[in-house]
Amino acid sequence: VWNSVLRTALALPGAKVDRKAFLRKALSKHVTEKVLQSAIYTSPAKAGVSKDTIRRIATANIKWHRAGVSTLSFASGLPGGWWIAGTVPADLTQFFWHILVILQKLAYLYGWPELFSEDSELELDNETLLILTV
């Protein structure tokens, strides 16, 4: 069941984070171009990005996704009554979407390689499924 939920959430637009694009956007305000390139091709820590900078970027991303998931959950619960039966699946879907996106962002900030190949839409090997589950 979990693998089915995971595959469904990953099929949503924007669920797969492009490592290079994310690191470029997240680090560009904090480091030089040389350090940025090194961070993309190795990892932020190996490129010399300070632990404090990585932690600040991670915290900002966590806060943004926490606000997003909370706002959407609140909005989906507003109709109340019988309508709630229809909004629960949508609420759970957006919750898992936010979880998967922040998971990837944190993994990339802390040195993990690209989790998905560019040519695979939903081809998840057992290792990637295990990483996303843990």
The first five atom37 places (N, CA, C, CB, O) and aatype in JSON, in Angstrom:
{
  "aatype": [19, 17, 2, 15, 19, 10, 1, 16, 0, 10, 0, 10, 14, 7, 0, 11, 19, 3, 1, 11, 0, 13, 10, 1, 11, 0, 10, 15, 11, 8, 19, 16, 6, 11, 19, 10, 5, 15, 0, 9, 18, 16, 15, 14, 0, 11, 0, 7, 19, 15, 11, 3, 16, 9, 1, 1, 9, 0, 16, 0, 2, 9, 11, 17, 8, 1, 0, 7, 19, 15, 16, 10, 15, 13, 0, 15, 7, 10, 14, 7, 7, 17, 17, 9, 0, 7, 16, 19, 14, 0, 3, 10, 16, 5, 13, 13, 17, 8, 9, 10, 19, 9, 10, 5, 11, 10, 0, 18, 10, 18, 7, 17, 14, 6, 10, 13, 15, 6, 3, 15, 6, 10, 6, 10, 3, 2, 6, 16, 10, 10, 9, 10, 16, 19],
  "atom_mask": [
    [1, 1, 1, 1, 1],
    [1, 1, 1, 1, 1],
    [1, 1, 1, 1, 1],
    [1, 1, 1, 1, 1],
    [1, 1, 1, 1, 1],
    [1, 1, 1, 1, 1],
    [1, 1, 1, 1, 1],
    [1, 1, 1, 1, 1],
    [1, 1, 1, 1, 1],
    [1, 1, 1, 1, 1],
    [1, 1, 1, 1, 1],
    [1, 1, 1, 1, 1],
    [1, 1, 1, 1, 1],
    [1, 1, 1, 0, 1],
    [1, 1, 1, 1, 1],
    [1, 1, 1, 1, 1],
    [1, 1, 1, 1, 1],
    [1, 1, 1, 1, 1],
    [1, 1, 1, 1, 1],
    [1, 1, 1, 1, 1],
    [1, 1, 1, 1, 1],
    [1, 1, 1, 1, 1],
    [1, 1, 1, 1, 1],
    [1, 1, 1, 1, 1],
    [1, 1, 1, 1, 1],
    [1, 1, 1, 1, 1],
    [1, 1, 1, 1, 1],
    [1, 1, 1, 1, 1],
    [1, 1, 1, 1, 1],
    [1, 1, 1, 1, 1],
    [1, 1, 1, 1, 1],
    [1, 1, 1, 1, 1],
    [1, 1, 1, 1, 1],
    [1, 1, 1, 1, 1],
    [1, 1, 1, 1, 1],
    [1, 1, 1, 1, 1],
    [1, 1, 1, 1, 1],
    [1, 1, 1, 1, 1],
    [1, 1, 1, 1, 1],
    [1, 1, 1, 1, 1],
    [1, 1, 1, 1, 1],
    [1, 1, 1, 1, 1],
    [1, 1, 1, 1, 1],
    [1, 1, 1, 1, 1],
    [1, 1, 1, 1, 1],
    [1, 1, 1, 1, 1],
    [1, 1, 1, 1, 1],
    [1, 1, 1, 0, 1],
    [1, 1, 1, 1, 1],
    [1, 1, 1, 1, 1],
    [1, 1, 1, 1, 1],
    [1, 1, 1, 1, 1],
    [1, 1, 1, 1, 1],
    [1, 1, 1, 1, 1],
    [1, 1, 1, 1, 1],
    [1, 1, 1, 1, 1],
    [1, 1, 1, 1, 1],
    [1, 1, 1, 1, 1],
    [1, 1, 1, 1, 1],
    [1, 1, 1, 1, 1],
    [1, 1, 1, 1, 1],
    [1, 1, 1, 1, 1],
    [1, 1, 1, 1, 1],
    [1, 1, 1, 1, 1],
    [1, 1, 1, 1, 1],
    [1, 1, 1, 1, 1],
    [1, 1, 1, 1, 1],
    [1, 1, 1, 0, 1],
    [1, 1, 1, 1, 1],
    [1, 1, 1, 1, 1],
    [1, 1, 1, 1, 1],
    [1, 1, 1, 1, 1],
    [1, 1, 1, 1, 1],
    [1, 1, 1, 1, 1],
    [1, 1, 1, 1, 1],
    [1, 1, 1, 1, 1],
    [1, 1, 1, 0, 1],
    [1, 1, 1, 1, 1],
    [1, 1, 1, 1, 1],
    [1, 1, 1, 0, 1],
    [1, 1, 1, 0, 1],
    [1, 1, 1, 1, 1],
    [1, 1, 1, 1, 1],
    [1, 1, 1, 1, 1],
    [1, 1, 1, 1, 1],
    [1, 1, 1, 0, 1],
    [1, 1, 1, 1, 1],
    [1, 1, 1, 1, 1],
    [1, 1, 1, 1, 1],
    [1, 1, 1, 1, 1],
    [1, 1, 1, 1, 1],
    [1, 1, 1, 1, 1],
    [1, 1, 1, 1, 1],
    [1, 1, 1, 1, 1],
    [1, 1, 1, 1, 1],
    [1, 1, 1, 1, 1],
    [1, 1, 1, 1, 1],
    [1, 1, 1, 1, 1],
    [1, 1, 1, 1, 1],
    [1, 1, 1, 1, 1],
    [1, 1, 1, 1, 1],
    [1, 1, 1, 1, 1],
    [1, 1, 1, 1, 1],
    [1, 1, 1, 1, 1],
    [1, 1, 1, 1, 1],
    [1, 1, 1, 1, 1],
    [1, 1, 1, 1, 1],
    [1, 1, 1, 1, 1],
    [1, 1, 1, 1, 1],
    [1, 1, 1, 1, 1],
    [1, 1, 1, 0, 1],
    [1, 1, 1, 1, 1],
    [1, 1, 1, 1, 1],
    [1, 1, 1, 1, 1],
    [1, 1, 1, 1, 1],
    [1, 1, 1, 1, 1],
    [1, 1, 1, 1, 1],
    [1, 1, 1, 1, 1],
    [1, 1, 1, 1, 1],
    [1, 1, 1, 1, 1],
    [1, 1, 1, 1, 1],
    [1, 1, 1, 1, 1],
    [1, 1, 1, 1, 1],
    [1, 1, 1, 1, 1],
    [1, 1, 1, 1, 1],
    [1, 1, 1, 1, 1],
    [1, 1, 1, 1, 1],
    [1, 1, 1, 1, 1],
    [1, 1, 1, 1, 1],
    [1, 1, 1, 1, 1],
    [1, 1, 1, 1, 1],
    [1, 1, 1, 1, 1],
    [1, 1, 1, 1, 1],
    [1, 1, 1, 1, 1]
  ],
  "atom_positions": [
    [[0.83, -1.18, 0.0], [0.0, 0.0, 0.0], [0.88, 1.26, 0.0], [-0.95, -0.01, 1.21], [0.62, 2.2, -0.75]],
    [[1.93, 1.26, 0.85], [2.79, 2.44, 0.93], [3.43, 2.75, -0.41], [3.87, 2.23, 1.99], [3.5, 3.91, -0.81]],
    [[3.92, 1.72, -1.12], [4.55, 1.95, -2.42], [3.57, 2.57, -3.4], [5.12, 0.65, -2.98], [3.95, 3.41, -4.22]],
    [[2.32, 2.16, -3.33], [1.29, 2.73, -4.2], [1.06, 4.21, -3.87], [-0.03, 1.95, -4.06], [0.96, 5.04, -4.77]],
    [[0.97, 4.53, -2.59], [0.8, 5.93, -2.16], [2.0, 6.76, -2.6], [0.62, 6.03, -0.62], [1.85, 7.88, -3.1]],
    [[3.19, 6.2, -2.41], [4.42, 6.9, -2.78], [4.47, 7.17, -4.28], [5.63, 6.09, -2.34], [4.82, 8.27, -4.7]],
    [[4.15, 6.17, -5.07], [4.16, 6.34, -6.53], [3.12, 7.37, -6.98], [3.89, 4.99, -7.23], [3.38, 8.16, -7.88]],
    [[1.95, 7.36, -6.35], [0.91, 8.33, -6.69], [1.37, 9.75, -6.36], [-0.4, 8.01, -5.94], [1.19, 10.67, -7.16]],
    [[1.94, 9.93, -5.18], [2.42, 11.26, -4.79], [3.54, 11.74, -5.7], [2.91, 11.24, -3.33], [3.62, 12.92, -6.03]],
    [[4.42, 10.82, -6.11], [5.52, 11.21, -7.0], [5.06, 11.53, -8.41], [6.55, 10.1, -7.05], [5.77, 12.19, -9.17]],
    [[3.86, 11.08, -8.76], [3.33, 11.38, -10.09], [2.77, 12.8, -10.18], [2.24, 10.38, -10.45], [2.52, 13.3, -11.28]],
    [[2.58, 13.45, -9.05], [2.06, 14.82, -9.05], [3.11, 15.79, -9.6], [1.64, 15.24, -7.62], [4.31, 15.58, -9.41]],
    [[2.66, 16.84, -10.27], [3.6, 17.83, -10.8], [4.44, 18.46, -9.69], [2.85, 18.93, -11.57], [3.93, 18.84, -8.64]],
    [[5.74, 18.56, -9.94], [6.64, 19.2, -9.01], [7.11, 18.33, -7.86], [0.0, 0.0, 0.0], [7.85, 18.8, -7.0]],
    [[6.7, 17.07, -7.84], [7.08, 16.19, -6.73], [8.54, 15.76, -6.79], [6.2, 14.96, -6.71], [9.16, 15.47, -5.77]],
    [[9.09, 15.74, -7.98], [10.5, 15.36, -8.12], [11.33, 16.63, -8.2], [10.72, 14.46, -9.38], [11.16, 17.44, -9.11]],
    [[12.22, 16.8, -7.25], [13.05, 17.99, -7.16], [14.32, 17.79, -7.99], [13.4, 18.32, -5.68], [15.04, 16.81, -7.8]],
    [[14.58, 18.71, -8.89], [15.82, 18.67, -9.67], [16.95, 19.15, -8.77], [15.71, 19.56, -10.97], [16.96, 20.3, -8.33]],
    [[17.9, 18.27, -8.49], [18.97, 18.56, -7.54], [19.77, 19.8, -7.93], [19.9, 17.37, -7.43], [19.98, 20.68, -7.1]],
    [[20.21, 19.86, -9.18], [21.04, 21.0, -9.61], [20.28, 22.31, -9.49], [21.51, 20.79, -11.05], [20.81, 23.3, -8.98]],
    [[19.04, 22.32, -9.98], [18.25, 23.56, -9.93], [17.98, 23.99, -8.49], [16.92, 23.38, -10.69], [18.07, 25.17, -8.16]],
    [[17.66, 23.02, -7.63], [17.39, 23.36, -6.23], [18.64, 23.91, -5.55], [16.89, 22.13, -5.48], [18.57, 24.95, -4.89]],
    [[19.76, 23.22, -5.7], [20.99, 23.7, -5.04], [21.4, 25.07, -5.57], [22.13, 22.69, -5.24], [21.85, 25.92, -4.8]],
    [[21.24, 25.28, -6.88], [21.58, 26.59, -7.45], [20.72, 27.68, -6.82], [21.4, 26.58, -9.0], [21.23, 28.72, -6.41]],
    [[19.42, 27.44, -6.74], [18.51, 28.45, -6.18], [18.77, 28.66, -4.68], [17.05, 28.04, -6.42], [18.79, 29.79, -4.2]],
    [[18.96, 27.56, -3.96], [19.1, 27.65, -2.5], [20.43, 28.27, -2.08], [18.97, 26.28, -1.89], [20.48, 29.0, -1.09]],
    [[21.49, 27.97, -2.81], [22.83, 28.4, -2.38], [23.32, 29.68, -3.03], [23.8, 27.31, -2.67], [24.26, 30.31, -2.53]],
    [[22.71, 30.1, -4.14], [23.24, 31.22, -4.92], [23.36, 32.52, -4.13], [22.37, 31.45, -6.12], [24.25, 33.33, -4.42]],
    [[22.5, 32.74, -3.15], [22.56, 33.98, -2.36], [23.6, 33.9, -1.24], [21.19, 34.27, -1.76], [23.89, 34.91, -0.59]],
    [[24.16, 32.72, -1.02], [25.02, 32.52, 0.14], [26.48, 32.23, -0.2], [24.5, 31.4, 0.95], [27.36, 32.4, 0.65]],
    [[26.76, 31.81, -1.44], [28.12, 31.39, -1.79], [28.53, 31.96, -3.15], [28.24, 29.85, -1.8], [27.69, 32.46, -3.9]],
    [[29.82, 31.88, -3.44], [30.32, 32.33, -4.74], [29.96, 31.3, -5.81], [31.86, 32.54, -4.7], [29.57, 30.18, -5.51]],
    [[30.08, 31.71, -7.06], [29.77, 30.82, -8.18], [30.67, 29.58, -8.17], [29.93, 31.56, -9.52], [30.23, 28.48, -8.49]],
    [[31.92, 29.77, -7.81], [32.86, 28.64, -7.77], [32.42, 27.61, -6.73], [34.29, 29.13, -7.47], [32.41, 26.41, -7.0]],
    [[32.07, 28.08, -5.55], [31.61, 27.19, -4.48], [30.28, 26.54, -4.88], [31.45, 27.96, -3.14], [30.05, 25.36, -4.61]],
    [[29.42, 27.31, -5.53], [28.14, 26.79, -5.99], [28.33, 25.63, -6.96], [27.32, 27.9, -6.65], [27.7, 24.58, -6.82]],
    [[29.2, 25.82, -7.95], [29.47, 24.75, -8.92], [30.03, 23.51, -8.23], [30.46, 25.23, -10.0], [29.64, 22.39, -8.55]],
    [[30.92, 23.72, -7.3], [31.49, 22.6, -6.55], [30.42, 21.89, -5.73], [32.63, 23.09, -5.63], [30.41, 20.66, -5.65]],
    [[29.52, 22.65, -5.13], [28.44, 22.06, -4.34], [27.51, 21.21, -5.2], [27.64, 23.15, -3.63], [27.04, 20.16, -4.76]],
    [[27.26, 21.67, -6.41], [26.39, 20.92, -7.32], [27.04, 19.61, -7.74], [26.06, 21.77, -8.55], [26.37, 18.58, -7.83]],
    [[28.33, 19.65, -8.01], [29.0, 18.45, -8.52], [29.51, 17.53, -7.42], [30.14, 18.84, -9.4], [29.82, 16.37, -7.7]],
    [[29.6, 18.0, -6.19], [29.99, 17.12, -5.08], [28.87, 17.16, -4.04], [31.37, 17.56, -4.44], [27.89, 16.42, -4.14]],
    [[29.01, 18.02, -3.06], [27.96, 18.26, -2.06], [28.25, 19.61, -1.43], [27.92, 17.11, -0.97], [29.39, 20.08, -1.47]],
    [[27.24, 20.25, -0.85], [27.49, 21.55, -0.22], [28.59, 21.5, 0.84], [26.21, 22.07, 0.41], [29.42, 22.4, 0.9]],
    [[28.6, 20.48, 1.67], [29.62, 20.38, 2.73], [31.01, 20.22, 2.13], [29.31, 19.2, 3.67], [31.96, 20.86, 2.58]],
    [[31.15, 19.37, 1.12], [32.45, 19.15, 0.49], [32.93, 20.4, -0.24], [32.39, 17.98, -0.48], [34.13, 20.61, -0.4]],
    [[31.99, 21.23, -0.68], [32.34, 22.45, -1.4], [32.75, 23.57, -0.45], [31.18, 22.91, -2.26], [33.23, 24.61, -0.88]],
    [[32.55, 23.36, 0.84], [32.95, 24.37, 1.81], [31.83, 25.24, 2.32], [0.0, 0.0, 0.0], [32.09, 26.25, 2.98]],
    [[30.58, 24.88, 2.04], [29.46, 25.64, 2.58], [29.38, 25.32, 4.08], [28.1, 25.29, 1.83], [29.4, 24.15, 4.48]],
    [[29.28, 26.35, 4.89], [29.3, 26.15, 6.34], [28.06, 25.39, 6.81], [29.39, 27.5, 7.07], [27.0, 25.45, 6.19]],
    [[28.22, 24.68, 7.92], [27.1, 23.95, 8.51], [25.97, 24.9, 8.89], [27.56, 23.16, 9.75], [24.8, 24.56, 8.77]],
    [[26.34, 26.09, 9.34], [25.34, 27.08, 9.73], [24.5, 27.52, 8.53], [26.01, 28.29, 10.37], [23.28, 27.66, 8.63]],
    [[25.16, 27.74, 7.39], [24.44, 28.13, 6.18], [23.5, 27.02, 5.73], [25.43, 28.49, 5.05], [22.35, 27.28, 5.38]],
    [[24.0, 25.8, 5.72], [23.16, 24.66, 5.33], [21.97, 24.54, 6.27], [23.99, 23.34, 5.33], [20.84, 24.32, 5.82]],
    [[22.2, 24.69, 7.55], [21.12, 24.59, 8.54], [20.08, 25.7, 8.35], [21.69, 24.64, 9.96], [18.88, 25.46, 8.44]],
    [[20.55, 26.93, 8.07], [19.61, 28.04, 7.85], [18.75, 27.8, 6.61], [20.38, 29.37, 7.7], [17.54, 28.04, 6.63]],
    [[19.37, 27.32, 5.54], [18.62, 27.03, 4.31], [17.62, 25.9, 4.57], [19.58, 26.65, 3.15], [16.47, 25.98, 4.13]],
    [[18.05, 24.87, 5.27], [17.17, 23.74, 5.58], [15.98, 24.21, 6.42], [17.94, 22.64, 6.32], [14.84, 23.84, 6.16]],
    [[16.26, 25.02, 7.44], [15.2, 25.51, 8.32], [14.2, 26.37, 7.54], [15.8, 26.32, 9.47], [12.99, 26.25, 7.76]],
    [[14.69, 27.22, 6.65], [13.79, 28.06, 5.85], [12.89, 27.2, 4.96], [14.61, 29.04, 4.98], [11.7, 27.49, 4.82]],
    [[13.45, 26.15, 4.37], [12.65, 25.26, 3.52], [11.62, 24.49, 4.34], [13.55, 24.29, 2.78], [10.48, 24.33, 3.92]],
    [[12.02, 24.03, 5.51], [11.08, 23.31, 6.38], [9.93, 24.23, 6.77], [11.81, 22.78, 7.64], [8.77, 23.82, 6.73]],
    [[10.23, 25.46, 7.15], [9.18, 26.41, 7.54], [8.24, 26.69, 6.38], [9.8, 27.72, 8.04], [7.02, 26.78, 6.57]],
    [[8.78, 26.83, 5.17], [7.95, 27.12, 4.0], [6.99, 25.97, 3.73], [8.83, 27.39, 2.76], [5.8, 26.19, 3.52]],
    [[7.5, 24.74, 3.75], [6.64, 23.58, 3.48], [5.66, 23.34, 4.62], [7.49, 22.33, 3.26], [4.52, 22.93, 4.38]],
    [[6.07, 23.59, 5.85], [5.16, 23.43, 6.99], [3.99, 24.42, 6.85], [5.91, 23.66, 8.33], [2.84, 24.05, 7.09]],
    [[4.29, 25.65, 6.47], [3.23, 26.64, 6.28], [2.32, 26.24, 5.13], [3.84, 28.04, 6.02], [1.1, 26.38, 5.21]],
    [[2.92, 25.73, 4.05], [2.12, 25.32, 2.89], [1.18, 24.18, 3.21], [0.0, 0.0, 0.0], [0.0, 24.23, 2.87]],
    [[1.7, 23.15, 3.86], [0.86, 21.99, 4.17], [-0.21, 22.36, 5.19], [1.73, 20.83, 4.71], [-1.34, 21.87, 5.11]],
    [[0.11, 23.22, 6.14], [-0.87, 23.63, 7.15], [-1.98, 24.47, 6.53], [-0.18, 24.42, 8.27], [-3.15, 24.28, 6.84]],
    [[-1.61, 25.4, 5.67], [-2.6, 26.26, 5.01], [-3.56, 25.44, 4.15], [-1.91, 27.32, 4.16], [-4.77, 25.64, 4.21]],
    [[-3.0, 24.53, 3.36], [-3.86, 23.71, 2.49], [-4.74, 22.77, 3.3], [-3.0, 22.92, 1.51], [-5.89, 22.53, 2.93]],
    [[-4.22, 22.22, 4.39], [-5.04, 21.35, 5.25], [-6.19, 22.14, 5.87], [-4.17, 20.7, 6.35], [-7.32, 21.67, 5.94]],
    [[-5.88, 23.34, 6.33], [-6.92, 24.19, 6.91], [-7.99, 24.5, 5.87], [-6.31, 25.51, 7.44], [-9.19, 24.37, 6.14]],
    [[-7.56, 24.89, 4.67], [-8.51, 25.24, 3.61], [-9.36, 24.04, 3.2], [-7.77, 25.79, 2.4], [-10.55, 24.18, 2.94]],
    [[-8.75, 22.86, 3.14], [-9.52, 21.69, 2.72], [-10.53, 21.26, 3.8], [-8.58, 20.52, 2.4], [-11.51, 20.59, 3.48]],
    [[-10.31, 21.64, 5.04], [-11.23, 21.29, 6.11], [-12.36, 22.29, 6.31], [0.0, 0.0, 0.0], [-13.28, 22.03, 7.08]],
    [[-12.29, 23.43, 5.64], [-13.31, 24.47, 5.83], [-14.73, 24.04, 5.48], [-12.95, 25.66, 5.01], [-15.66, 24.38, 6.21]],
    [[-14.94, 23.31, 4.39], [-16.33, 22.96, 4.07], [-17.03, 22.18, 5.18], [-16.36, 22.15, 2.79], [-18.22, 22.4, 5.42]],
    [[-16.32, 21.29, 5.84], [-16.91, 20.53, 6.94], [-18.04, 19.63, 6.49], [0.0, 0.0, 0.0], [-18.26, 19.44, 5.29]],
    [[-18.75, 19.09, 7.44], [-19.9, 18.24, 7.14], [-19.54, 17.06, 6.24], [0.0, 0.0, 0.0], [-18.47, 16.48, 6.34]],
    [[-20.48, 16.75, 5.35], [-20.29, 15.63, 4.42], [-19.19, 15.91, 3.42], [-21.57, 15.33, 3.7], [-18.61, 14.98, 2.85]],
    [[-18.91, 17.16, 3.19], [-17.87, 17.5, 2.22], [-16.49, 17.01, 2.65], [-17.83, 19.01, 2.0], [-15.61, 16.8, 1.81]],
    [[-16.31, 16.83, 3.94], [-15.01, 16.42, 4.45], [-14.57, 15.08, 3.86], [-15.04, 16.34, 5.98], [-13.38, 14.84, 3.68]],
    [[-15.53, 14.21, 3.56], [-15.2, 12.9, 2.97], [-14.49, 13.07, 1.63], [-16.47, 12.06, 2.79], [-13.63, 12.25, 1.28]],
    [[-14.83, 14.09, 0.91], [-14.18, 14.34, -0.38], [-12.86, 15.08, -0.26], [0.0, 0.0, 0.0], [-12.0, 14.98, -1.14]],
    [[-12.69, 15.81, 0.82], [-11.46, 16.6, 0.95], [-10.32, 15.84, 1.62], [-11.74, 17.85, 1.73], [-9.16, 16.22, 1.47]],
    [[-10.63, 14.78, 2.35], [-9.58, 14.02, 3.04], [-8.55, 13.44, 2.06], [-10.2, 12.89, 3.86], [-7.35, 13.59, 2.29]],
    [[-8.98, 12.77, 0.98], [-7.97, 12.25, 0.04], [-7.1, 13.36, -0.56], [-8.66, 11.49, -1.09], [-5.89, 13.18, -0.72]],
    [[-7.69, 14.49, -0.87], [-6.91, 15.6, -1.43], [-5.93, 16.14, -0.38], [-7.84, 16.73, -1.92], [-4.8, 16.48, -0.7]],
    [[-6.38, 16.21, 0.86], [-5.52, 16.69, 1.94], [-4.34, 15.75, 2.16], [-6.32, 16.85, 3.23], [-3.21, 16.2, 2.32]],
    [[-4.6, 14.46, 2.17], [-3.52, 13.48, 2.34], [-2.54, 13.52, 1.17], [-4.09, 12.07, 2.48], [-1.33, 13.4, 1.36]],
    [[-3.06, 13.7, -0.03], [-2.2, 13.76, -1.21], [-1.27, 14.96, -1.13], [-3.04, 13.83, -2.49], [-0.07, 14.81, -1.37]],
    [[-1.79, 16.13, -0.79], [-0.93, 17.31, -0.71], [0.05, 17.2, 0.46], [-1.77, 18.59, -0.57], [1.16, 17.72, 0.38]],
    [[-0.35, 16.52, 1.53], [0.54, 16.29, 2.66], [1.74, 15.46, 2.22], [-0.21, 15.59, 3.82], [2.89, 15.83, 2.48]],
    [[1.48, 14.34, 1.55], [2.57, 13.49, 1.1], [3.42, 14.18, 0.05], [2.03, 12.18, 0.55], [4.63, 13.96, -0.02]],
    [[2.8, 15.03, -0.78], [3.57, 15.79, -1.78], [4.6, 16.67, -1.06], [2.63, 16.66, -2.67], [5.77, 16.67, -1.41]],
    [[4.14, 17.42, -0.06], [5.06, 18.29, 0.68], [6.16, 17.47, 1.38], [4.29, 19.11, 1.72], [7.32, 17.88, 1.38]],
    [[5.8, 16.34, 1.95], [6.78, 15.49, 2.62], [7.85, 15.03, 1.64], [6.09, 14.27, 3.27], [9.04, 15.1, 1.94]],
    [[7.43, 14.56, 0.46], [8.4, 14.06, -0.52], [9.29, 15.17, -1.05], [7.67, 13.4, -1.68], [10.48, 14.95, -1.28]],
    [[8.74, 16.35, -1.25], [9.54, 17.46, -1.76], [10.57, 17.91, -0.72], [8.63, 18.65, -2.16], [11.74, 18.09, -1.05]],
    [[10.15, 18.09, 0.53], [11.1, 18.54, 1.55], [12.13, 17.46, 1.84], [10.36, 18.92, 2.85], [13.29, 17.77, 2.13]],
    [[11.73, 16.2, 1.76], [12.68, 15.11, 1.94], [13.81, 15.2, 0.92], [11.97, 13.75, 1.83], [14.99, 15.06, 1.26]],
    [[13.45, 15.42, -0.34], [14.46, 15.53, -1.39], [15.35, 16.76, -1.18], [13.8, 15.59, -2.76], [16.57, 16.68, -1.33]],
    [[14.74, 17.89, -0.85], [15.52, 19.11, -0.65], [16.53, 18.94, 0.48], [14.59, 20.28, -0.34], [17.69, 19.34, 0.34]],
    [[16.1, 18.36, 1.59], [17.02, 18.15, 2.71], [18.11, 17.15, 2.34], [16.26, 17.67, 3.95], [19.27, 17.33, 2.71]],
    [[17.74, 16.11, 1.63], [18.74, 15.13, 1.2], [19.8, 15.8, 0.34], [18.07, 13.97, 0.42], [20.99, 15.54, 0.52]],
    [[19.39, 16.65, -0.59], [20.35, 17.31, -1.48], [21.22, 18.31, -0.72], [19.61, 18.02, -2.63], [22.41, 18.44, -0.99]],
    [[20.63, 19.02, 0.23], [21.41, 19.96, 1.03], [22.48, 19.25, 1.85], [20.5, 20.76, 1.96], [23.57, 19.78, 2.07]],
    [[22.16, 18.06, 2.31], [23.09, 17.33, 3.16], [23.93, 16.3, 2.41], [22.34, 16.65, 4.26], [24.47, 15.37, 3.01]],
    [[24.02, 16.47, 1.07], [25.01, 15.72, 0.32], [24.58, 14.49, -0.43], [0.0, 0.0, 0.0], [25.42, 13.78, -0.97]],
    [[23.3, 14.19, -0.48], [22.85, 13.02, -1.22], [22.9, 13.3, -2.72], [21.42, 12.62, -0.79], [22.73, 14.44, -3.14]],
    [[23.12, 12.26, -3.52], [23.09, 12.43, -4.98], [21.64, 12.53, -5.47], [23.82, 11.26, -5.68], [20.7, 12.37, -4.69]],
    [[21.48, 12.79, -6.75], [20.15, 12.85, -7.38], [19.41, 11.55, -7.09], [20.26, 13.1, -8.92], [19.96, 10.47, -7.32]],
    [[18.18, 11.64, -6.6], [17.42, 10.44, -6.25], [16.71, 9.82, -7.45], [16.41, 10.76, -5.18], [16.4, 8.63, -7.44]],
    [[16.43, 10.62, -8.47], [15.72, 10.13, -9.64], [16.52, 10.45, -10.88], [14.31, 10.73, -9.73], [17.08, 11.54, -11.01]],
    [[16.57, 9.5, -11.81], [17.25, 9.77, -13.07], [16.31, 10.61, -13.94], [17.66, 8.46, -13.8], [15.1, 10.56, -13.78]],
    [[16.89, 11.36, -14.85], [16.1, 12.27, -15.69], [15.14, 11.53, -16.61], [17.02, 13.15, -16.51], [14.06, 12.04, -16.91]],
    [[15.53, 10.33, -17.06], [14.72, 9.62, -18.03], [13.65, 8.73, -17.41], [15.59, 8.8, -18.91], [12.86, 8.12, -18.13]],
    [[13.61, 8.64, -16.09], [12.62, 7.76, -15.46], [11.49, 8.59, -14.88], [13.26, 6.89, -14.36], [11.71, 9.47, -14.05]],
    [[10.29, 8.3, -15.33], [9.13, 9.0, -14.79], [8.73, 8.38, -13.45], [7.95, 8.96, -15.79], [8.74, 9.05, -12.42]],
    [[8.37, 7.11, -13.48], [7.96, 6.45, -12.24], [8.77, 5.18, -12.0], [6.48, 6.13, -12.28], [8.33, 4.31, -11.26]],
    [[9.92, 5.08, -12.61], [10.75, 3.91, -12.42], [11.54, 4.05, -11.12], [11.71, 3.71, -13.62], [12.62, 4.64, -11.1]],
    [[11.0, 3.53, -10.07], [11.65, 3.61, -8.77], [12.24, 2.25, -8.44], [10.66, 4.06, -7.67], [11.53, 1.25, -8.38]],
    [[13.54, 2.22, -8.23], [14.14, 0.96, -7.82], [13.92, 0.77, -6.32], [15.66, 0.92, -8.17], [13.48, 1.68, -5.63]],
    [[14.23, -0.41, -5.85], [14.01, -0.72, -4.43], [14.8, 0.19, -3.51], [14.37, -2.16, -4.15], [14.32, 0.56, -2.43]],
    [[16.02, 0.55, -3.92], [16.85, 1.42, -3.07], [16.21, 2.79, -2.89], [18.26, 1.57, -3.68], [16.17, 3.32, -1.78]],
    [[15.71, 3.38, -3.99], [15.07, 4.7, -3.9], [13.8, 4.63, -3.06], [14.75, 5.23, -5.31], [13.55, 5.52, -2.26]],
    [[13.01, 3.58, -3.24], [11.81, 3.42, -2.42], [12.16, 3.32, -0.94], [11.02, 2.18, -2.86], [11.48, 3.89, -0.09]],
    [[13.22, 2.59, -0.64], [13.65, 2.45, 0.75], [14.12, 3.78, 1.32], [14.77, 1.4, 0.87], [13.8, 4.12, 2.46]],
    [[14.88, 4.54, 0.53], [15.36, 5.85, 0.97], [14.18, 6.78, 1.27], [16.27, 6.49, -0.1], [14.17, 7.45, 2.3]],
    [[13.2, 6.81, 0.39], [12.05, 7.68, 0.58], [11.18, 7.22, 1.74], [11.22, 7.74, -0.69], [10.52, 8.04, 2.39]],
    [[11.17, 5.93, 2.01], [10.38, 5.4, 3.12], [11.02, 5.7, 4.46], [10.18, 3.91, 2.96], [10.35, 6.08, 5.42]],
    [[12.33, 5.52, 4.53], [13.04, 5.74, 5.79], [13.13, 7.22, 6.04], [14.46, 5.1, 5.76], [13.69, 7.64, 7.05]]
  ]
}
